Amino acid sequence: MVEHLHNHIKSRALFATHYHELTELTETLPALSCHTMKVKEWKGELVFLHEVAKGTADRSYGIHVAKIAGLPANVIARAAEILHQLEAQHNQSVPASLPLFSYTPSAQPAPASKGELLLALESINPDALTPKQALDILYKLKSLA
């Protein structure tokens, strides 16, 4: 698709996220130019600088973005597993198959008792929460249930 857009359509821009393999096409497509968003690490956290720079990302930030967006912890954990497998494949000369559709979830913790859930609910002051904090608490309560 990128080759067709480059060679025939002469597309001026194509935005893609998390398709790092596309960056290798700069070797064969002379007009292809890769750009990335600048990122800094600060106190163990990622800070997106909202600045575009020539070049490619040095690693995937999708999991960090998912955390910021408030995705459930089990989704983040599964994404981390897949990223680890992809990174391992990238370092092998013969790629292994990635079992994306044969996922078996790891053992889940036992559900909390109703007493734990009620205690957690009673400790919440909804009027003092930001929307992000409320969403985080909702996911925590759901995991307890």
TIVO-2410 file (N, C-alpha, C; in nm, 3 decimals):
# residues 145
REC num residu      c1      c2      c3 atome chaine
REC   1      M   0.082  -0.117   0.000     N      A
REC   1      M   0.000   0.000   0.000    CA      A
REC   1      M   0.088   0.125   0.000     C      A
REC   2      V   0.189   0.127   0.087     N      A
REC   2      V   0.276   0.244   0.093    CA      A
REC   2      V   0.351   0.262  -0.039     C      A
REC   3      E   0.397   0.152  -0.098     N      A
REC   3      E   0.466   0.162  -0.226    CA      A
REC   3      E   0.375   0.221  -0.332     C      A
REC   4      H   0.249   0.180  -0.337     N      A
REC   4      H   0.155   0.234  -0.435    CA      A
REC   4      H   0.130   0.383  -0.410     C      A
REC   5      L   0.110   0.420  -0.284     N      A
REC   5      L   0.089   0.561  -0.252    CA      A
REC   5      L   0.211   0.644  -0.290     C      A
REC   6      H   0.328   0.590  -0.270     N      A
REC   6      H   0.453   0.661  -0.300    CA      A
REC   6      H   0.477   0.671  -0.450     C      A
REC   7      N   0.465   0.557  -0.520     N      A
REC   7      N   0.504   0.551  -0.660    CA      A
REC   7      N   0.397   0.598  -0.758     C      A
REC   8      H   0.270   0.576  -0.727     N      A
REC   8      H   0.165   0.605  -0.825    CA      A
REC   8      H   0.077   0.723  -0.785     C      A
REC   9      I   0.032   0.727  -0.664     N      A
REC   9      I  -0.055   0.834  -0.618    CA      A
REC   9      I   0.026   0.960  -0.587     C      A
REC  10      K   0.151   0.940  -0.548     N      A
REC  10      K   0.240   1.049  -0.507    CA      A
REC  10      K   0.184   1.122  -0.386     C      A
REC  11      S   0.132   1.044  -0.294     N      A
REC  11      S   0.074   1.098  -0.172    CA      A
REC  11      S   0.176   1.182  -0.098     C      A
REC  12      R   0.130   1.295  -0.048     N      A
REC  12      R   0.220   1.386   0.025    CA      A
REC  12      R   0.233   1.349   0.172     C      A
REC  13      A   0.137   1.276   0.225     N      A
REC  13      A   0.144   1.241   0.368    CA      A
REC  13      A   0.068   1.112   0.395     C      A
REC  14      L   0.120   1.037   0.489     N      A
REC  14      L   0.055   0.917   0.539    CA      A
REC  14      L   0.089   0.908   0.686     C      A
REC  15      F  -0.012   0.902   0.769     N      A
REC  15      F   0.010   0.892   0.913    CA      A
REC  15      F  -0.014   0.748   0.955     C      A
REC  16      A   0.081   0.691   1.026     N      A
REC  16      A   0.067   0.554   1.075    CA      A
REC  16      A   0.127   0.548   1.215     C      A
REC  17      T   0.062   0.475   1.301     N      A
REC  17      T   0.117   0.456   1.434    CA      A
REC  17      T   0.141   0.308   1.457     C      A
REC  18      H   0.249   0.279   1.522     N      A
REC  18      H   0.282   0.143   1.564    CA      A
REC  18      H   0.303   0.047   1.447     C      A
REC  19      Y   0.349   0.099   1.335     N      A
REC  19      Y   0.386   0.014   1.221    CA      A
REC  19      Y   0.533   0.041   1.191     C      A
REC  20      H   0.618  -0.001   1.284     N      A
REC  20      H   0.760   0.030   1.274    CA      A
REC  20      H   0.825  -0.031   1.151     C      A
REC  21      E   0.767  -0.138   1.098     N      A
REC  21      E   0.823  -0.201   0.978    CA      A
REC  21      E   0.819  -0.105   0.858     C      A
REC  22      L   0.726  -0.010   0.859     N      A
REC  22      L   0.717   0.085   0.748    CA      A
REC  22      L   0.841   0.171   0.736     C      A
REC  23      T   0.911   0.192   0.847     N      A
REC  23      T   1.030   0.278   0.844    CA      A
REC  23      T   1.140   0.217   0.756     C      A
REC  24      E   1.139   0.086   0.740     N      A
REC  24      E   1.241   0.021   0.657    CA      A
REC  24      E   1.223   0.055   0.509     C      A
REC  25      L   1.106   0.104   0.471     N      A
REC  25      L   1.082   0.139   0.330    CA      A
REC  25      L   1.159   0.262   0.286     C      A
REC  26      T   1.216   0.337   0.381     N      A
REC  26      T   1.297   0.454   0.341    CA      A
REC  26      T   1.417   0.412   0.259     C      A
REC  27      E   1.457   0.285   0.272     N      A
REC  27      E   1.572   0.235   0.195    CA      A
REC  27      E   1.538   0.216   0.047     C      A
REC  28      T   1.410   0.194   0.015     N      A
REC  28      T   1.372   0.165  -0.123    CA      A
REC  28      T   1.282   0.271  -0.186     C      A
REC  29      L   1.226   0.359  -0.107     N      A
REC  29      L   1.137   0.463  -0.160    CA      A
REC  29      L   1.202   0.599  -0.136     C      A
REC  30      P   1.258   0.660  -0.241     N      A
REC  30      P   1.341   0.780  -0.223    CA      A
REC  30      P   1.268   0.902  -0.165     C      A
REC  31      A   1.139   0.915  -0.190     N      A
REC  31      A   1.068   1.033  -0.141    CA      A
REC  31      A   1.007   1.012  -0.002     C      A
REC  32      L   1.021   0.892   0.051     N      A
REC  32      L   0.964   0.863   0.182    CA      A
REC  32      L   1.048   0.927   0.292     C      A
REC  33      S   0.982   0.998   0.379     N      A
REC  33      S   1.049   1.064   0.491    CA      A
REC  33      S   0.972   1.033   0.618     C      A
REC  34      C   1.040   0.979   0.718     N      A
REC  34      C   0.974   0.943   0.843    CA      A
REC  34      C   0.991   1.053   0.947     C      A
REC  35      H   0.885   1.074   1.023     N      A
REC  35      H   0.886   1.172   1.132    CA      A
REC  35      H   0.822   1.108   1.255     C      A
REC  36      T   0.852   1.163   1.370     N      A
REC  36      T   0.801   1.107   1.495    CA      A
REC  36      T   0.770   1.220   1.593     C      A
REC  37      M   0.693   1.187   1.694     N      A
REC  37      M   0.667   1.282   1.802    CA      A
REC  37      M   0.780   1.271   1.903     C      A
REC  38      K   0.829   1.386   1.949     N      A
REC  38      K   0.936   1.384   2.049    CA      A
REC  38      K   0.879   1.344   2.185     C      A
REC  39      V   0.960   1.266   2.258     N      A
REC  39      V   0.920   1.214   2.388    CA      A
REC  39      V   1.040   1.227   2.482     C      A
REC  40      K   1.013   1.260   2.607     N      A
REC  40      K   1.117   1.262   2.710    CA      A
REC  40      K   1.074   1.173   2.825     C      A
REC  41      E   1.170   1.109   2.889     N      A
REC  41      E   1.141   1.035   3.012    CA      A
REC  41      E   1.179   1.125   3.128     C      A
REC  42      W   1.087   1.133   3.226     N      A
REC  42      W   1.110   1.218   3.341    CA      A
REC  42      W   1.052   1.150   3.464     C      A
REC  43      K   1.137   1.122   3.561     N      A
REC  43      K   1.097   1.056   3.685    CA      A
REC  43      K   1.021   0.925   3.658     C      A
REC  44      G   1.069   0.849   3.562     N      A
REC  44      G   1.010   0.720   3.531    CA      A
REC  44      G   0.883   0.725   3.448     C      A
REC  45      E   0.843   0.844   3.407     N      A
REC  45      E   0.721   0.861   3.326    CA      A
REC  45      E   0.758   0.917   3.190     C      A
REC  46      L   0.673   0.895   3.092     N      A
REC  46      L   0.692   0.952   2.960    CA      A
REC  46      L   0.619   1.085   2.951     C      A
REC  47      V   0.684   1.181   2.888     N      A
REC  47      V   0.622   1.311   2.864    CA      A
REC  47      V   0.624   1.332   2.713     C      A
REC  48      F   0.507   1.343   2.653     N      A
REC  48      F   0.496   1.368   2.510    CA      A
REC  48      F   0.508   1.518   2.488     C      A
REC  49      L   0.606   1.559   2.408     N      A
REC  49      L   0.640   1.700   2.393    CA      A
REC  49      L   0.556   1.772   2.287     C      A
REC  50      H   0.471   1.700   2.216     N      A
REC  50      H   0.384   1.759   2.113    CA      A
REC  50      H   0.467   1.834   2.008     C      A
REC  51      E   0.581   1.773   1.973     N      A
REC  51      E   0.670   1.832   1.874    CA      A
REC  51      E   0.709   1.723   1.775     C      A
REC  52      V   0.697   1.752   1.646     N      A
REC  52      V   0.731   1.656   1.542    CA      A
REC  52      V   0.877   1.675   1.504     C      A
REC  53      A   0.948   1.563   1.489     N      A
REC  53      A   1.089   1.567   1.450    CA      A
REC  53      A   1.115   1.464   1.341     C      A
REC  54      K   1.213   1.491   1.257     N      A
REC  54      K   1.253   1.396   1.153    CA      A
REC  54      K   1.313   1.273   1.220     C      A
REC  55      G   1.280   1.157   1.168     N      A
REC  55      G   1.333   1.033   1.222    CA      A
REC  55      G   1.222   0.941   1.266     C      A
REC  56      T   1.258   0.837   1.339     N      A
REC  56      T   1.162   0.737   1.384    CA      A
REC  56      T   1.170   0.723   1.536     C      A
REC  57      A   1.066   0.670   1.593     N      A
REC  57      A   1.065   0.644   1.737    CA      A
REC  57      A   1.165   0.534   1.767     C      A
REC  58      D   1.232   0.545   1.882     N      A
REC  58      D   1.330   0.443   1.917    CA      A
REC  58      D   1.266   0.320   1.979     C      A
REC  59      R   1.139   0.331   2.016     N      A
REC  59      R   1.064   0.217   2.068    CA      A
REC  59      R   0.915   0.250   2.062     C      A
REC  60      S   0.834   0.151   2.095     N      A
REC  60      S   0.689   0.169   2.092    CA      A
REC  60      S   0.642   0.235   2.221     C      A
REC  61      Y   0.556   0.335   2.208     N      A
REC  61      Y   0.499   0.401   2.324    CA      A
REC  61      Y   0.350   0.371   2.339     C      A
REC  62      G   0.301   0.276   2.262     N      A
REC  62      G   0.159   0.244   2.264    CA      A
REC  62      G   0.107   0.203   2.401     C      A
REC  63      I   0.186   0.127   2.474     N      A
REC  63      I   0.143   0.082   2.606    CA      A
REC  63      I   0.134   0.200   2.702     C      A
REC  64      H   0.228   0.292   2.691     N      A
REC  64      H   0.224   0.411   2.776    CA      A
REC  64      H   0.102   0.496   2.745     C      A
REC  65      V   0.071   0.508   2.617     N      A
REC  65      V  -0.048   0.584   2.577    CA      A
REC  65      V  -0.174   0.516   2.629     C      A
REC  66      A  -0.177   0.383   2.623     N      A
REC  66      A  -0.293   0.309   2.673    CA      A
REC  66      A  -0.312   0.331   2.823     C      A
REC  67      K  -0.202   0.334   2.898     N      A
REC  67      K  -0.211   0.362   3.042    CA      A
REC  67      K  -0.268   0.500   3.067     C      A
REC  68      I  -0.215   0.598   2.994     N      A
REC  68      I  -0.263   0.736   3.008    CA      A
REC  68      I  -0.412   0.744   2.976     C      A
REC  69      A  -0.454   0.666   2.876     N      A
REC  69      A  -0.595   0.667   2.835    CA      A
REC  69      A  -0.685   0.593   2.933     C      A
REC  70      G  -0.624   0.523   3.030     N      A
REC  70      G  -0.703   0.456   3.133    CA      A
REC  70      G  -0.753   0.318   3.097     C      A
REC  71      L  -0.687   0.250   3.002     N      A
REC  71      L  -0.729   0.114   2.970    CA      A
REC  71      L  -0.710   0.023   3.091     C      A
REC  72      P  -0.790  -0.081   3.103     N      A
REC  72      P  -0.781  -0.172   3.218    CA      A
REC  72      P  -0.642  -0.237   3.228     C      A
REC  73      A  -0.603  -0.266   3.351     N      A
REC  73      A  -0.470  -0.323   3.377    CA      A
REC  73      A  -0.448  -0.454   3.303     C      A
REC  74      N  -0.554  -0.538   3.291     N      A
REC  74      N  -0.535  -0.666   3.220    CA      A
REC  74      N  -0.510  -0.644   3.071     C      A
REC  75      V  -0.565  -0.539   3.013     N      A
REC  75      V  -0.540  -0.508   2.871    CA      A
REC  75      V  -0.396  -0.461   2.855     C      A
REC  76      I  -0.350  -0.378   2.948     N      A
REC  76      I  -0.212  -0.328   2.945    CA      A
REC  76      I  -0.115  -0.445   2.959     C      A
REC  77      A  -0.144  -0.536   3.051     N      A
REC  77      A  -0.057  -0.652   3.072    CA      A
REC  77      A  -0.049  -0.738   2.947     C      A
REC  78      R  -0.163  -0.761   2.881     N      A
REC  78      R  -0.164  -0.842   2.759    CA      A
REC  78      R  -0.085  -0.772   2.648     C      A
REC  79      A  -0.102  -0.643   2.636     N      A
REC  79      A  -0.027  -0.568   2.534    CA      A
REC  79      A   0.124  -0.578   2.561     C      A
REC  80      A   0.163  -0.572   2.687     N      A
REC  80      A   0.305  -0.585   2.722    CA      A
REC  80      A   0.358  -0.723   2.684     C      A
REC  81      E   0.277  -0.827   2.704     N      A
REC  81      E   0.317  -0.963   2.664    CA      A
REC  81      E   0.342  -0.969   2.513     C      A
REC  82      I   0.249  -0.913   2.436     N      A
REC  82      I   0.260  -0.916   2.290    CA      A
REC  82      I   0.382  -0.836   2.245     C      A
REC  83      L   0.402  -0.718   2.305     N      A
REC  83      L   0.518  -0.636   2.269    CA      A
REC  83      L   0.647  -0.713   2.297     C      A
REC  84      H   0.653  -0.780   2.410     N      A
REC  84      H   0.772  -0.858   2.444    CA      A
REC  84      H   0.797  -0.967   2.339     C      A
REC  85      Q   0.690  -1.035   2.296     N      A
REC  85      Q   0.704  -1.139   2.193    CA      A
REC  85      Q   0.749  -1.079   2.061     C      A
REC  86      L   0.694  -0.965   2.024     N      A
REC  86      L   0.734  -0.901   1.898    CA      A
REC  86      L   0.881  -0.859   1.902     C      A
REC  87      E   0.923  -0.803   2.015     N      A
REC  87      E   1.062  -0.762   2.028    CA      A
REC  87      E   1.155  -0.883   2.022     C      A
REC  88      A   1.114  -0.994   2.083     N      A
REC  88      A   1.194  -1.117   2.078    CA      A
REC  88      A   1.203  -1.168   1.934     C      A
REC  89      Q   1.091  -1.162   1.861     N      A
REC  89      Q   1.091  -1.205   1.720    CA      A
REC  89      Q   1.184  -1.120   1.637     C      A
REC  90      H   1.182  -0.990   1.662     N      A
REC  90      H   1.262  -0.897   1.583    CA      A
REC  90      H   1.411  -0.929   1.595     C      A
REC  91      N   1.452  -0.985   1.708     N      A
REC  91      N   1.591  -1.018   1.732    CA      A
REC  91      N   1.629  -1.157   1.682     C      A
REC  92      Q   1.532  -1.232   1.627     N      A
REC  92      Q   1.559  -1.366   1.576    CA      A
REC  92      Q   1.577  -1.359   1.425     C      A
REC  93      S   1.658  -1.451   1.371     N      A
REC  93      S   1.675  -1.453   1.226    CA      A
REC  93      S   1.554  -1.513   1.157     C      A
REC  94      V   1.488  -1.609   1.221     N      A
REC  94      V   1.367  -1.670   1.165    CA      A
REC  94      V   1.252  -1.633   1.257     C      A
REC  95      P   1.157  -1.551   1.210     N      A
REC  95      P   1.049  -1.509   1.298    CA      A
REC  95      P   0.961  -1.625   1.343     C      A
REC  96      A   0.925  -1.624   1.468     N      A
REC  96      A   0.832  -1.724   1.522    CA      A
REC  96      A   0.690  -1.672   1.499     C      A
REC  97      S   0.594  -1.760   1.512     N      A
REC  97      S   0.456  -1.715   1.496    CA      A
REC  97      S   0.410  -1.652   1.626     C      A
REC  98      L   0.333  -1.549   1.614     N      A
REC  98      L   0.281  -1.479   1.732    CA      A
REC  98      L   0.138  -1.525   1.754     C      A
REC  99      P   0.109  -1.590   1.865     N      A
REC  99      P  -0.025  -1.646   1.887    CA      A
REC  99      P  -0.125  -1.541   1.935     C      A
REC 100      L  -0.153  -1.443   1.851     N      A
REC 100      L  -0.245  -1.336   1.890    CA      A
REC 100      L  -0.385  -1.386   1.918     C      A
REC 101      F  -0.427  -1.490   1.846     N      A
REC 101      F  -0.564  -1.534   1.858    CA      A
REC 101      F  -0.578  -1.664   1.937     C      A
REC 102      S  -0.472  -1.704   2.003     N      A
REC 102      S  -0.480  -1.823   2.088    CA      A
REC 102      S  -0.448  -1.785   2.232     C      A
REC 103      Y  -0.497  -1.672   2.273     N      A
REC 103      Y  -0.469  -1.617   2.405    CA      A
REC 103      Y  -0.542  -1.693   2.514     C      A
REC 104      T  -0.467  -1.731   2.616     N      A
REC 104      T  -0.524  -1.792   2.735    CA      A
REC 104      T  -0.488  -1.699   2.850     C      A
REC 105      P  -0.587  -1.635   2.913     N      A
REC 105      P  -0.554  -1.541   3.019    CA      A
REC 105      P  -0.486  -1.610   3.137     C      A
REC 106      S  -0.397  -1.535   3.200     N      A
REC 106      S  -0.331  -1.589   3.319    CA      A
REC 106      S  -0.433  -1.597   3.432     C      A
REC 107      A  -0.397  -1.669   3.535     N      A
REC 107      A  -0.489  -1.688   3.648    CA      A
REC 107      A  -0.529  -1.552   3.705     C      A
REC 108      Q  -0.656  -1.534   3.727     N      A
REC 108      Q  -0.708  -1.410   3.783    CA      A
REC 108      Q  -0.716  -1.422   3.933     C      A
REC 109      P  -0.693  -1.313   4.007     N      A
REC 109      P  -0.706  -1.321   4.152    CA      A
REC 109      P  -0.850  -1.350   4.190     C      A
REC 110      A  -0.865  -1.408   4.306     N      A
REC 110      A  -1.000  -1.440   4.355    CA      A
REC 110      A  -1.079  -1.311   4.373     C      A
REC 111      P  -1.208  -1.313   4.342     N      A
REC 111      P  -1.288  -1.192   4.358    CA      A
REC 111      P  -1.293  -1.147   4.504     C      A
REC 112      A  -1.305  -1.018   4.523     N      A
REC 112      A  -1.313  -0.963   4.658    CA      A
REC 112      A  -1.447  -0.997   4.720     C      A
REC 113      S  -1.448  -0.999   4.850     N      A
REC 113      S  -1.576  -1.022   4.918    CA      A
REC 113      S  -1.659  -0.895   4.908     C      A
REC 114      K  -1.790  -0.907   4.929     N      A
REC 114      K  -1.876  -0.789   4.924    CA      A
REC 114      K  -1.833  -0.686   5.027     C      A
REC 115      G  -1.777  -0.735   5.139     N      A
REC 115      G  -1.730  -0.643   5.242    CA      A
REC 115      G  -1.618  -0.554   5.190     C      A
REC 116      E  -1.522  -0.612   5.113     N      A
REC 116      E  -1.412  -0.533   5.057    CA      A
REC 116      E  -1.464  -0.430   4.958     C      A
REC 117      L  -1.558  -0.472   4.877     N      A
REC 117      L  -1.615  -0.383   4.777    CA      A
REC 117      L  -1.689  -0.268   4.844     C      A
REC 118      L  -1.768  -0.298   4.946     N      A
REC 118      L  -1.842  -0.193   5.018    CA      A
REC 118      L  -1.746  -0.097   5.088     C      A
REC 119      L  -1.639  -0.151   5.148     N      A
REC 119      L  -1.541  -0.064   5.212    CA      A
REC 119      L  -1.476   0.030   5.111     C      A
REC 120      A  -1.443  -0.024   4.995     N      A
REC 120      A  -1.383   0.060   4.891    CA      A
REC 120      A  -1.481   0.167   4.846     C      A
REC 121      L  -1.607   0.131   4.827     N      A
REC 121      L  -1.708   0.228   4.785    CA      A
REC 121      L  -1.729   0.337   4.890     C      A
REC 122      E  -1.730   0.298   5.015     N      A
REC 122      E  -1.754   0.395   5.122    CA      A
REC 122      E  -1.640   0.495   5.134     C      A
REC 123      S  -1.521   0.459   5.091     N      A
REC 123      S  -1.406   0.549   5.104    CA      A
REC 123      S  -1.399   0.652   4.992     C      A
REC 124      I  -1.489   0.646   4.895     N      A
REC 124      I  -1.484   0.735   4.779    CA      A
REC 124      I  -1.571   0.859   4.802     C      A
REC 125      N  -1.514   0.975   4.772     N      A
REC 125      N  -1.589   1.100   4.771    CA      A
REC 125      N  -1.601   1.143   4.626     C      A
REC 126      P  -1.712   1.110   4.559     N      A
REC 126      P  -1.724   1.139   4.415    CA      A
REC 126      P  -1.709   1.286   4.380     C      A
REC 127      D  -1.747   1.374   4.472     N      A
REC 127      D  -1.741   1.518   4.443    CA      A
REC 127      D  -1.598   1.570   4.440     C      A
REC 128      A  -1.503   1.493   4.493     N      A
REC 128      A  -1.364   1.538   4.499    CA      A
REC 128      A  -1.278   1.475   4.390     C      A
REC 129      L  -1.339   1.402   4.297     N      A
REC 129      L  -1.262   1.329   4.196    CA      A
REC 129      L  -1.258   1.401   4.062     C      A
REC 130      T  -1.145   1.391   3.995     N      A
REC 130      T  -1.139   1.433   3.855    CA      A
REC 130      T  -1.199   1.320   3.772     C      A
REC 131      P  -1.236   1.348   3.648     N      A
REC 131      P  -1.289   1.239   3.563    CA      A
REC 131      P  -1.192   1.122   3.550     C      A
REC 132      K  -1.062   1.151   3.538     N      A
REC 132      K  -0.962   1.044   3.525    CA      A
REC 132      K  -0.956   0.962   3.654     C      A
REC 133      Q  -0.958   1.028   3.770     N      A
REC 133      Q  -0.956   0.956   3.897    CA      A
REC 133      Q  -1.081   0.868   3.911     C      A
REC 134      A  -1.196   0.922   3.869     N      A
REC 134      A  -1.320   0.845   3.878    CA      A
REC 134      A  -1.312   0.720   3.791     C      A
REC 135      L  -1.257   0.735   3.671     N      A
REC 135      L  -1.243   0.620   3.581    CA      A
REC 135      L  -1.147   0.517   3.640     C      A
REC 136      D  -1.036   0.563   3.697     N      A
REC 136      D  -0.941   0.471   3.760    CA      A
REC 136      D  -1.007   0.393   3.874     C      A
REC 137      I  -1.085   0.464   3.954     N      A
REC 137      I  -1.154   0.398   4.066    CA      A
REC 137      I  -1.256   0.298   4.015     C      A
REC 138      L  -1.327   0.335   3.909     N      A
REC 138      L  -1.425   0.243   3.851    CA      A
REC 138      L  -1.357   0.114   3.807     C      A
REC 139      Y  -1.242   0.123   3.741     N      A
REC 139      Y  -1.171   0.002   3.700    CA      A
REC 139      Y  -1.123  -0.076   3.822     C      A
REC 140      K  -1.078  -0.007   3.926     N      A
REC 140      K  -1.035  -0.077   4.047    CA      A
REC 140      K  -1.153  -0.152   4.110     C      A
REC 141      L  -1.267  -0.085   4.120     N      A
REC 141      L  -1.386  -0.150   4.177    CA      A
REC 141      L  -1.430  -0.270   4.093     C      A
REC 142      K  -1.422  -0.254   3.963     N      A
REC 142      K  -1.459  -0.364   3.874    CA      A
REC 142      K  -1.366  -0.484   3.895     C      A
REC 143      S  -1.237  -0.457   3.916     N      A
REC 143      S  -1.143  -0.568   3.939    CA      A
REC 143      S  -1.172  -0.635   4.074     C      A
REC 144      L  -1.218  -0.557   4.172     N      A
REC 144      L  -1.253  -0.615   4.300    CA      A
REC 144      L  -1.378  -0.704   4.289     C      A
REC 145      A  -1.470  -0.663   4.202     N      A
REC 145      A  -1.595  -0.739   4.187    CA      A
REC 145      A  -1.567  -0.869   4.113     C      A
***
